[in-house]
Amino acid sequence: MSIKAPPTLLQLAGQSLLRNEALDISALEALPIELFPPLFLEDLARRCSNIIKAMVQVWPFPCLALGALMKPWDMEALQVALDGIDMLLGQQVHPRRWKLQVLDLRTVHQNFWKIWSGNMAGHCTPQAKSRNQAEAIPLSTGVKQPLRLIVDLNLELSDLDELQIYLFEWICGLCTCGSRAWPIHRVLCLLELDWMEELEVHCPWNLCTLGIFASYLGQMRNLHKLCISHTCVLSCISPEQNEQLVTTFSCEFGKFNRLQQLYMNEITAWSVLRCLKLPLELLSITHCQLVESDLKHLSQCPSIHQLKHLSLRGVTLSYVGPEPLQVLLERVTDTLKTLDLEDCGIRDSQFTVLLPALSHCSQLTIFSFYENHISMSVLKDLLHHTARLRQLRQELYPAPLESYDGLGSVVTGRLTQHCAELMDTLRTIRKPMMVLFGTEHCPQCGNRWRPELLPTSPTSVSHQRQ
C-alpha cells in the first residue's frame, strides 16, 4: 500500500494563504518566490479575485503570461488582473518586489506554468527580452517601470470584439466600455507598431486602402512574418496612378529589419521584393497571374538568394518561359528545403529546362509538384535527376499524361501501371521515403485520386482533368 507524501511546509503555507481571502500585500512581500506560480494558478481556478489582484501588484517576474491561462472570452480573469494593475499604477510608491514589465495575453508560455524555471524573462519573445533588458529601470531612481501589453489581435474591418474593446478602453483610461467605435486606423494609432512580430491582412482591400495603410506598415520594423492577400487593382483609376500606389506601398518594405517570411496571395505587387533589405527565408506567392517579366524580376531580387522555402502554388506558368524560374532555382540550390510548384500547369518542354537546376538543390526535403502536365518519359527523367537529393522526405508528383484517355478521364489500369513503373524506377536510383502520385482535382467531385485508392481494372472512370 502506497503512502501519500505529506505536504511540504511551502505547500502548507500556500494552502493557508488560499484560505485568507482578505490577504494584504504585506503578507505577499514575504512569500517565497517559488510559491507565486502555483498559487496564482490555484487562485485563478478558484476565482479568488482579491488574492489575484494582490499577487499582480507584487508579481516578482518580468513577465506575466496571463494569456496561457485564460479560456476563450475569459473577461473575468482579465478584468481582475487589470484591476490589480490599475491599483498598482495609482500608487506613488510601488511594492519593493514588483518586477512586472510585460503582460502577455497570447496563448504561449505554457511551459512556465507547467514547470516553473525561476526566470520568466527567458520565456518572453527575444524582442521582449531584449527590450526588457534595455528598458529595465532601477526602482530606486524614482522613475516608474514601463509596462508592456502583448496580445494577438484579429481585427475586423468594422470594429473590435468585446474583449478587444475592453483592452483598448482600459489602455486609454476610458470610463465607459464599448461605447465608442474602434476602426482599424484608431487601433493602429494606439499600438506600439515596432513591437509587431506577425501581421496577416486578409481583406478585399484595393491599392488605395493599402496606400493609406502603408504608413502604419512602415512602422512595424520588427515584423518576422507578413501575409497579404486578396488585394485588387482599381479599374476606375489610370495605370499610372495604380503604379504610384504600388510604389508607395512597396517603399515601406525597405524599413523592415527582421522580415523572414513573406506570403502574398492574389497580389501582383512585385516591386515589394526589390525594396527588401534583408534576405527572406520563406517566400510564398500564390494564385497570381504572371507574365514572363514578373518572373524575371523575381529571379533577380536580392532578397531571395537565401530562400529555404519557396511556394508558387496556383501561379499559372503554362505560357511563361522557363528560364527565369531556372535562374531562381540556381540561386537557391544551397539553401532551398521545400519547393511547392503545385497547380502551376507546367508542361514537358518547360520542366526539362528546370531539371538541371532542380537536381542541384541538395537540401531539398519536400517537393510538391501535383497538377502539372507531365508525360511518363519526363517524369522518369525527373526521378533520375533526384538521385543526389538524399534529403528528400516527401515527394508529390502528378499522374503522367498517359494515365488519361482522350476525353481527360482517368484510366485506372493505366494509372496504377504507370505509377508502379515509376516507383520501380525510383527504387533503383535511391531509397525513397514518402512518394505519392495523384491525378488532378476532379471539377465535379473535387477529389484527387491516387493509384493506391483505385481498382486495377483498365477502365475509364468519370474523374476528369480540368
C-alpha positions in Angstrom: 0.0 0.0 0.0 1.5 3.3 -1.1 1.7 6.1 1.5 1.0 9.6 0.3 3.8 12.0 1.0 2.9 14.7 3.5 2.7 18.3 2.2 5.8 20.4 2.4 6.0 23.5 4.5 5.7 25.6 1.4 2.6 23.8 0.3 1.0 24.2 3.7 1.8 27.9 3.6 0.2 28.2 0.2 -3.0 26.4 1.4 -3.1 28.8 4.3 -2.9 31.8 2.0 -5.7 30.5 -0.2 -8.0 30.4 2.8 -7.3 34.0 3.6 -9.3 36.0 1.0 -8.5 39.2 2.9 -4.8 38.7 2.3 -2.9 42.0 2.1 0.2 42.9 0.0 2.5 42.9 3.1 2.0 39.2 3.5 2.8 38.5 -0.1 6.0 40.5 0.2 7.4 37.7 2.4 6.0 34.9 0.2 8.8 32.7 -1.2 9.1 33.4 -5.0 8.6 29.7 -5.9 5.1 29.8 -4.5 3.9 32.5 -6.8 3.2 30.4 -10.0 1.4 27.5 -8.3 -0.6 29.9 -6.0 -1.6 32.1 -8.9 -2.9 29.0 -10.8 -4.9 27.9 -7.8 -6.3 31.4 -7.2 -7.4 31.7 -10.8 -9.1 28.3 -10.7 -11.0 29.2 -7.5 -11.7 32.8 -8.7 -10.1 34.3 -5.7 -10.3 37.8 -7.1 -8.8 39.7 -4.1 -5.8 37.5 -3.9 -5.2 37.7 -7.7 -5.3 41.5 -7.5 -2.8 41.5 -4.7 -0.5 39.0 -6.4 -0.4 41.0 -9.6 0.7 44.1 -7.6 3.8 42.2 -6.2 4.5 39.9 -9.2 8.2 39.1 -8.9 8.9 38.2 -12.5 9.4 40.4 -15.6 6.5 38.8 -17.5 3.0 37.6 -16.5 1.8 35.2 -19.2 -1.9 35.5 -18.4 -3.0 34.5 -21.9 -1.8 31.0 -21.4 -4.2 30.6 -18.5 -7.3 32.4 -19.9 -10.1 30.4 -21.5 -11.6 32.0 -24.6 -13.6 35.1 -23.8 -12.5 34.9 -20.1 -13.3 38.5 -19.4 -13.5 38.0 -15.6 -9.9 36.8 -15.3 -8.6 39.7 -17.4 -10.6 42.3 -15.6 -9.4 41.1 -12.2 -5.7 41.2 -13.4 -6.1 44.7 -14.9 -7.9 45.9 -11.8 -4.8 44.9 -9.8 -2.5 46.7 -12.2 -4.8 49.8 -12.0 -4.5 49.8 -8.2 -0.7 49.5 -8.5 -0.4 52.3 -11.1 -2.4 54.5 -8.8 0.2 54.3 -6.1 3.1 56.7 -5.8 5.4 54.1 -4.5 5.4 50.6 -5.9 5.9 47.5 -3.8 9.6 46.5 -3.5 9.1 43.1 -5.0 7.1 44.2 -8.1 9.1 43.4 -11.3 6.4 43.1 -13.9 7.3 44.7 -17.2 5.3 42.6 -19.7 1.7 41.4 -19.5 1.4 38.8 -22.2 -2.1 37.8 -23.3 -1.0 35.4 -26.1 -1.7 31.7 -25.8 2.0 30.9 -25.3 4.4 30.3 -22.4 2.6 27.1 -21.3 5.9 25.6 -20.1 6.3 28.2 -17.5 3.1 27.3 -15.7 3.8 23.5 -16.0 7.4 23.5 -14.9 8.5 26.7 -13.2 12.0 27.7 -14.4 12.6 30.6 -12.0 13.2 33.1 -14.8 10.1 34.2 -16.7 12.2 36.6 -18.8 13.6 33.5 -20.6 10.2 32.6 -21.8 9.4 36.0 -23.3 10.0 36.6 -27.0 13.6 37.5 -28.0 12.4 41.0 -28.8 10.6 41.4 -25.4 13.6 40.0 -23.6 16.0 42.4 -25.2 13.6 45.3 -24.6 13.2 44.3 -21.0 16.9 44.4 -20.5 17.3 47.7 -22.3 14.3 49.4 -20.6 14.5 48.0 -17.1 14.9 51.0 -14.7 16.1 50.5 -11.2 13.3 51.2 -8.7 15.5 53.4 -6.6 15.6 56.0 -9.4 12.1 57.1 -8.7 11.1 56.5 -12.3 8.1 54.3 -12.9 8.8 51.0 -14.5 7.3 50.7 -18.1 4.6 48.1 -18.6 4.1 46.5 -22.0 1.0 44.7 -23.2 1.5 41.9 -25.8 -1.6 40.5 -27.4 -2.6 38.7 -30.7 -5.2 40.8 -32.4 -7.7 39.6 -35.1 -9.1 42.9 -36.4 -12.2 43.1 -38.4 -12.8 46.0 -40.9 -15.7 47.4 -39.0 -15.0 47.1 -35.2 -13.4 45.1 -32.4 -14.9 42.3 -30.4 -15.9 42.7 -26.8 -12.6 41.6 -25.3 -10.5 43.8 -27.6 -12.7 46.8 -26.9 -12.3 46.3 -23.1 -8.5 46.1 -23.6 -8.3 49.3 -25.6 -10.7 51.2 -23.3 -8.5 50.2 -20.4 -5.4 51.3 -22.2 -6.9 54.7 -22.9 -8.2 55.0 -19.4 -11.8 55.4 -20.6 -14.6 55.0 -18.1 -17.2 53.6 -20.5 -16.7 50.2 -22.0 -17.8 49.6 -25.6 -19.5 52.9 -26.2 -17.2 54.1 -28.9 -16.4 52.7 -32.3 -12.9 51.2 -32.9 -12.0 51.4 -36.6 -8.7 49.8 -37.5 -6.8 53.1 -38.0 -7.7 54.1 -34.5 -6.4 50.8 -33.1 -3.1 51.1 -35.1 -2.5 54.7 -33.8 -2.7 53.3 -30.3 -0.4 50.3 -30.7 3.4 50.3 -30.5 3.8 49.1 -34.0 7.5 48.4 -33.8 6.6 45.6 -31.4 4.6 43.8 -34.1 6.1 40.4 -35.0 3.4 38.9 -37.2 0.8 40.5 -39.4 -1.8 38.9 -41.6 -4.1 41.1 -43.8 -6.9 39.0 -45.3 -9.1 41.8 -46.6 -10.5 42.7 -50.0 -8.6 46.0 -49.9 -7.8 47.9 -53.0 -4.4 49.6 -53.6 -5.8 53.0 -52.4 -6.6 51.4 -49.0 -3.2 49.7 -48.9 -1.7 53.1 -49.6 -3.3 54.6 -46.5 -2.2 51.5 -44.5 1.3 51.8 -45.8 2.4 54.4 -43.3 1.4 52.1 -40.4 3.1 49.2 -42.1 6.4 51.1 -42.3 6.4 51.5 -38.5 6.3 47.7 -38.0 10.1 47.4 -38.4 10.4 44.2 -36.4 7.9 42.1 -38.3 9.1 38.5 -38.8 6.1 37.3 -40.8 3.8 39.3 -43.2 0.9 37.8 -45.1 -1.2 39.9 -47.5 -4.0 38.5 -49.7 -6.9 39.5 -51.9 -5.7 42.9 -52.9 -7.3 44.2 -56.1 -6.4 46.9 -58.7 -8.9 49.7 -59.2 -10.3 49.9 -62.7 -11.5 53.5 -62.1 -8.1 55.0 -61.9 -5.3 55.1 -64.5 -2.5 52.5 -64.7 -0.1 55.3 -63.8 -2.0 56.0 -60.6 -2.1 52.3 -59.7 1.6 52.1 -60.3 2.2 55.0 -58.0 0.1 53.4 -55.3 2.1 50.2 -55.6 5.4 52.2 -55.3 4.1 54.0 -52.2 3.1 50.7 -50.6 6.3 48.9 -51.6 8.7 51.5 -50.3 7.6 50.8 -46.8 9.1 47.3 -47.1 12.6 48.8 -47.1 12.0 49.7 -43.4 11.8 46.1 -42.3 14.7 44.9 -40.2 13.7 41.4 -39.4 11.3 40.1 -42.0 11.9 36.4 -42.7 8.6 35.1 -44.1 6.5 36.8 -46.8 3.2 35.5 -48.1 1.4 37.2 -51.0 -1.9 35.7 -52.2 -3.6 37.1 -55.3 -1.2 40.0 -55.3 1.0 41.2 -58.2 2.9 43.9 -56.5 6.3 42.5 -57.3 8.1 45.7 -56.5 7.8 44.9 -52.8 10.5 42.3 -53.2 13.0 44.7 -54.7 12.6 47.0 -51.6 13.5 44.4 -49.0 17.0 44.9 -47.4 17.5 41.5 -45.8 17.2 38.0 -47.4 14.0 36.1 -46.8 13.8 32.5 -45.5 10.3 31.9 -46.9 8.5 33.3 -49.9 5.0 32.3 -50.9 3.4 33.8 -53.9 0.2 32.0 -54.7 -2.8 32.2 -57.1 -1.4 35.1 -59.1 -1.3 35.7 -62.9 2.3 36.1 -64.1 3.9 37.3 -67.2 7.5 36.4 -68.0 8.8 39.9 -67.0 7.3 39.4 -63.5 9.1 36.1 -63.0 12.3 37.7 -64.4 12.1 40.5 -61.8 11.5 37.9 -59.1 14.6 35.8 -60.1 16.8 38.9 -59.9 15.6 40.2 -56.5 18.5 40.4 -54.0 16.2 39.2 -51.1 15.7 35.7 -52.4 19.2 34.3 -52.6 19.0 32.5 -49.2 15.4 31.1 -49.5 14.7 28.0 -47.6 11.1 27.7 -48.6 9.5 28.7 -51.9 5.9 28.3 -53.0 4.4 29.3 -56.3 1.3 27.3 -55.9 -1.5 28.2 -58.2 0.6 30.6 -60.2 -0.1 29.8 -63.9 3.2 29.2 -65.7 1.8 27.3 -68.7 2.7 30.0 -71.2 5.7 31.5 -69.4 9.3 30.8 -70.5 11.1 28.6 -68.0 14.4 30.5 -68.0 13.5 33.0 -65.1 12.4 30.1 -62.9 15.6 28.2 -63.8 17.7 31.2 -62.7 15.7 31.5 -59.5 16.3 27.8 -58.6 20.0 28.2 -59.5 20.3 31.0 -56.9 18.9 28.9 -54.1 20.4 25.5 -54.7 22.4 25.6 -51.5 19.6 26.6 -49.2 16.2 25.5 -50.5 14.4 22.9 -48.3 10.8 23.0 -49.6 9.6 23.7 -53.1 5.9 23.9 -53.9 5.1 24.1 -57.6 1.6 22.6 -57.3 -1.1 23.6 -59.8 1.2 25.7 -62.0 0.3 24.0 -65.3 3.9 23.4 -66.1 4.5 21.4 -69.3 7.2 18.9 -70.5 9.1 21.5 -72.6 9.3 23.9 -69.6 10.2 21.3 -67.0 13.1 19.7 -68.9 14.8 23.1 -68.7 14.3 23.2 -64.9 15.6 19.7 -64.2 19.4 20.5 -64.0 18.8 23.3 -61.5 16.4 21.2 -59.5 18.9 18.3 -59.3 21.4 20.6 -57.5 19.0 21.6 -54.7 20.8 19.3 -52.3 19.0 20.4 -49.2 15.5 19.8 -50.6 13.3 17.8 -48.2 9.8 18.4 -49.6 8.8 18.8 -53.3 5.2 19.3 -54.3 4.5 19.0 -58.0 0.9 17.9 -58.2 -1.4 19.2 -61.1 1.2 19.8 -63.8 1.0 18.4 -67.3 4.0 16.0 -67.4 4.4 12.9 -69.5 5.7 9.5 -68.4 9.1 9.9 -70.0 9.7 13.3 -68.4 8.6 12.0 -65.0 11.2 9.2 -65.3 13.8 11.8 -66.3 12.8 13.8 -63.2 13.3 10.8 -60.9 16.7 10.2 -62.3 17.6 13.9 -61.7 16.7 13.4 -58.0 19.4 10.8 -57.5 21.6 13.2 -55.5 18.7 14.7 -53.4 19.3 12.5 -50.4 17.4 14.7 -48.0 14.0 14.3 -49.8 11.4 13.1 -47.3 8.1 13.9 -49.2 7.6 13.9 -52.9 4.2 14.6 -54.6 4.1 14.0 -58.3 1.3 14.3 -60.9 -0.1 11.3 -62.6 1.5 11.0 -66.0 -0.5 12.3 -69.0 -0.7 8.7 -70.4 -3.0 7.9 -67.4 -5.9 9.8 -69.1 -7.9 9.0 -72.1 -8.7 11.3 -75.0 -11.6 12.9 -73.0 -9.5 13.6 -70.0 -10.9 10.8 -67.9 -8.6 8.7 -65.7 -8.0 5.1 -66.9 -7.4 3.3 -63.6 -5.4 0.4 -65.0 -3.0 2.8 -66.8 -2.7 5.0 -63.7 -1.8 2.0 -61.5 0.6 0.5 -64.0 2.4 3.8 -64.8 2.8 4.7 -61.1 4.1 1.3 -60.2 6.6 1.5 -63.0 7.7 5.0 -61.8 8.2 3.6 -58.3 10.3 0.8 -59.6 12.4 3.3 -61.4 12.8 5.4 -58.3 13.8 2.4 -56.1 16.7 1.6 -58.5 18.0 5.2 -58.1 17.7 5.7 -54.3 15.6 4.7 -51.3 12.5 6.9 -51.2 10.7 7.9 -48.0 7.2 9.2 -48.9 6.2 9.3 -52.6 2.7 10.0 -53.9 1.3 10.2 -57.4 -2.0 11.9 -57.8 -4.4 13.0 -60.5 -5.7 16.5 -60.9 -8.6 17.6 -58.9 -11.9 16.5 -60.4 -14.1 19.5 -61.3 -17.2 17.5 -60.4 -16.3 15.9 -57.0 -13.2 17.9 -56.1 -11.2 14.8 -55.2 -7.7 13.9 -56.2 -7.3 10.2 -57.0 -4.2 8.2 -56.2 -3.3 4.8 -57.5 -3.4 3.1 -54.1 -7.1 4.2 -53.8 -8.2 2.9 -57.2 -9.2 -0.5 -58.6 -6.7 -2.1 -61.0 -9.2 -2.7 -63.9 -8.2 -1.0 -67.1 -11.4 1.0 -67.4 -12.0 4.7 -67.7 -13.7 6.5 -64.7 -15.6 9.7 -64.6 -12.8 11.6 -62.7 -11.7 14.1 -65.3 -9.0 16.7 -65.8 -10.0 20.3 -65.5 
